[in-house]
Amino acid sequence: MERRVLLAVILSFIVLYGYQALFPPSPDQPAQQKPVQSSKTATAPNASAPAASNPAPSIQPTAPLPAESGAPQVPTRDLIVENADVRAVFTTRGAVLKSWQLKKYHDDQQHALEIIAGHAPSDSALPFTLATDDAAISALLASAGFSVNETTTPDGTWQATFDYSDASGLKAQKVFSIARAKPYVINVTASVSRGGNAMPVTLRWGPALGSGFTVKSRTYNPPPQPIFFKDGKVTRITPDKIPAQPAHEGTFGFAGVDDHYFLTAVVKPGNPIRAQYAPVDVTIAEHPEGAHYVDWSARFPSNVTAHYFAGPKDFDVLASVDGDLVRSIDFGMFAWLVVPLLRSLKWVNGYVGNYGWSLIILTILINLAMFPLRHKSVVSMRKMQEIQPEMKAIQDRYKNLKMSDPARGKMNQEMMELYKSRGVNPASGCVPMLLTLPVLFAFYSMLSVAIELRGAPFILQIHDLSARDPLYIWPVLMGVTMFVQQKMTPTGGMDPTQQKMMTFIMPIMMTTMFMWAASGLVIYWTVSNVWGIAQQMITNKLIGPATVRTVRPPAERQMKGVKNVGGGKTTQAKERNS
């Protein structure tokens, strides 16, 4: 019975993993409904770069205003800010961010990863474009030339103040600062006034995030999607749901756009804001599926004082910015276990220096910790296997009775007496295995979202632990080791169909699914199988060979206790003849 429970648990995991691999879980959807907003489709210029890379953004600041507009003509100037983690380019035309490259992360061309949309339509807004409720003023500010004052403090904090004013009394100011200690955070203050009256301010980020392409070689790699943290809950909105829910208002812990590994968001704005989203689908001849972005902005009721994060969804980096920002990483229901596992992996890697070997070492340590549970499970399964002939004999005596027949209660009673006499607990085989499942699911979640594995090489053909094995060597090894492990595992009297399922069909199914899984996950599973094989050999040696019990046929058991009387006659025969 417990083998059937174990089979059900394993098959449940197969279904869960297969479903998540083929159909990533739908993010939570907020209840409010907004009018439908159509997607923006355009052909991006200069979009001939390889699919997974993100070239320098083709978006350009709006052309400067003609001289007769009355706006002061200021020569366009680019400001380059560079530190160990980021290379940023600001421009005085519109006082916006033109480029934001993450130097420690690379695209498939091994160039520094560009966060700003590289394939977006050329007329799209660039990050920190100022807008107001007046369309004419918004257009003017987007194309205006700002004067700038740039400084760097002794502690390495860069700051630039952008100012604009004209004869109509319109004034605008933006102040950006980037601290060396928090290189992925852009501190922003912004204000717009006319005739001395402050106006509500909208800071547009424009299309996000990165190249706009989804890497198909990874098991779970969602496209850019809106994300926000409000009222203690993280909400993600799939791109197809954006037109029905384009705007969200309130006090947010953070709000922006994320994809699998990166995030752009405003963090802990002091006042309630309105976050606005719109899908942007770009047609690219060289890429049949096109590029997909989410245009987003934040409307502030008055002058802006905000912190924007644009960087990797690295747990430690996010935690250093704000404790709630780590919620942008989708660890799933086992987050309480995933975080310690992730910290352990990073700790091991601090000594090893290779995440592939670190993963193997951590797998061994975890399996070593779970050795007693698995040993107990195997011992219990062995005991169940030993009494299977007696269990089958009991079942055969009642096999012709219907399930509703009260007499079948005697069968259960005999089975319980057999368990008691042999010291077997039918649940003790599956319970220890069930206790190990949270670790398995947590490991799966960690390897699915950990940015540490993105682009992390191992050995030979494995150049990215977050992507599939290009030669499928590890999935095949996983299938072979799983087959060997199943052959060594006590069957516990399993019927032939179940035994065939466990021994042959399940390894084939798992191998097929793991062909496209992250190589890091396959390596973990393979090492666990090898450990299981070794543990099975150790357990078999400790408990010795299985005891073979011979069960007498039913007729022989019925004659037990009946004494023969002279002439070979039974007592009952003698009584009939007397």
C-alpha angles and dihedrals in degrees: 000000000000090000088059090051090050091048090051091050093050093046089049089056090049090053091045094049094043092049093048091047095050100030113027111214114273112246121241114276124216117237101235119096126210133188115282116265117197124233121255114238124190142147111253118223120230091017100139096111120119115283101255097041128086116216125202107298113272090207113108129193113264114275113269119265118263117258093251091064091081093237116131113254111235121179112247114252132183122217118204120204117187136174136152093289109028142035111198132182121200124183132206091222099095090345091258140143113260101179137013113182124184105216096195093054126061141197123229090279090057091246122138107278114258112216097188112085109271099186099040121124112281093239094057121117120262120224116290095017107163119233136171136187087270110081093202093054091046091054091047094051092047091059101031123116110237125204113230139206114195127193140166121208124219091257090059099259111148118211134179128183117204118196134185132178136157141186093271091068094255113145130179133176135183125184120192127187133176121192121211091228092057105033096168094055122089112196111209137187119179137172138175125193138169122200088352093303116123116230131207109265131217119195110203119204094184124206117358148221130034122276096351092227126119115225105228095194090076124080096226118021114144121197120246109298139173115266132179139165114222134155091001094305133104114221125194122187122204113230094249090058096052097089090057093048109027100148134045127181134195144070108319132195084208137338132189142088130304140175131190098302110005139059140195113190146143107244125216099336107201096231135037111280138188114239113202125195136187131173118241116198116188125200113221121180094209092052116049095200093050127212123294127204140164117230110212141175140174122225116207122198092229140343114358126240108165146142119226123199119206112170150074125330090238110153096224094044092050092046091053089057099043134338094230093051091076087071088076086077108084101223093160128218094324095059089125088065100031094062095056089046091051092048089049091051092051091047092053091046089055087069101032102039095209121086092207093059090038089056092051092048092048090048091053092048092050093047089048089055090049094047095103092052094049092043090054090048093052092047090052092048089052091053090049089050092052094055095043094101090054092045090051091049090055092047092049091057090058101032094106093056121095119245090246093054110113089217089072087073087075089059091057090047092052090047092053091048089051091051090049095047092049095041094240126148108199091206097049092082099057101032095068089048091050089054089059094052096081088058090050094050092043091052090050091051093047095050091046096057108021107119088198088078094050106112091352110146126216120177136315112343096001105098097151122034090197092059131065124273103267092210096040091229096133095048090053091048089049091053093048094049090046091053092050092048092051091049090054096045116097109255095213093216092304115176116253094257094053092043091053090048093053097041104039116006099046096053089050092049093047092047091052093050094044092055088087099031123111108279090231090061092048091050090051092050093046093050089047090053092050089049090049091053092050092046091050090053091049092047092048089053093048097049097034128220121331117270111245112218121197115213117204118232115265093254092054091050091051091057092055111120095015110123124213120237125207117297090032092283121142124237089253090054091050091052091051092052095048 
